[in-house]
């Protein structure tokens, strides 16, 4: 088996991506920006597996909304507000 084929196989390994994303997830103590980078990298490397609007599409919209919400909350906690 060639080295290039072996690398490609690892890049397509869904279990490896899940493990990586689980370790990078902010709820597990990971960095939010690094987690988003890894998600974008996974989408780019693995390609879009979505065949159209459906559960995956709904999850993507939910994830986007949660990412935005988490970013606003994180920024709010970093900036001291009135009375703090």
C-alpha positions in Angstrom: 0.0 0.0 0.0 1.5 3.4 -1.0 2.2 6.1 1.6 -0.1 8.5 -0.3 -3.0 6.1 -0.2 -2.4 5.5 3.5 -2.5 9.3 4.2 -5.7 9.7 2.2 -7.3 6.8 4.1 -6.5 8.5 7.4 -7.8 11.8 6.2 -11.2 10.2 5.4 -11.4 8.3 8.7 -14.6 9.6 10.4 -13.6 8.1 13.8 -10.3 10.0 13.8 -12.1 13.3 13.0 -14.6 12.7 15.8 -11.8 12.1 18.2 -10.0 15.2 17.1 -13.1 17.4 17.3 -14.0 16.0 20.7 -10.6 16.9 22.1 -10.7 20.4 20.5 -14.3 21.1 21.6 -14.5 24.1 24.0 -16.7 22.0 26.4 -13.8 19.6 26.7 -11.4 22.5 27.5 -10.3 23.0 23.9 -9.8 26.3 22.1 -13.0 27.6 20.3 -11.1 29.0 17.3 -9.0 25.9 16.8 -12.2 23.8 17.0 -13.8 25.9 14.3 -10.6 25.6 12.2 -10.7 21.8 12.5 -14.4 21.7 11.5 -13.7 23.8 8.4 -10.7 21.6 7.6 -12.7 18.4 8.0 -15.4 19.8 5.7 -12.8 20.8 3.1 -10.9 17.5 3.3 -13.9 15.1 3.5 -16.1 17.1 1.2 -19.7 18.0 1.6 -21.6 14.8 2.3 -24.9 16.6 2.3 -27.3 15.8 -0.5 -29.6 18.7 0.2 -31.6 20.1 3.1 -32.3 17.5 5.7 -31.1 16.6 9.2 -27.5 17.5 8.3 -28.6 20.9 7.0 -30.6 21.5 10.1 -27.6 20.5 12.3 -25.3 22.9 10.4 -27.7 25.8 10.9 -28.0 24.9 14.6 -24.2 24.6 14.9 -23.7 27.9 13.2 -26.1 29.6 15.6 -24.5 28.0 18.6 -21.1 29.0 17.5 -22.3 32.6 17.1 -24.0 32.5 20.5 -20.9 31.0 22.2 -18.6 33.7 20.7 -20.9 36.5 21.9 -21.0 35.0 25.4 -17.2 34.4 25.5 -16.6 38.0 24.4 -19.1 39.3 27.0 -17.3 37.4 29.7 -13.9 38.7 28.7 -15.0 42.4 28.8 -15.8 43.7 32.2 -19.2 45.4 32.2 -20.7 48.1 34.4 -20.6 47.2 38.0 -17.9 44.5 37.7 
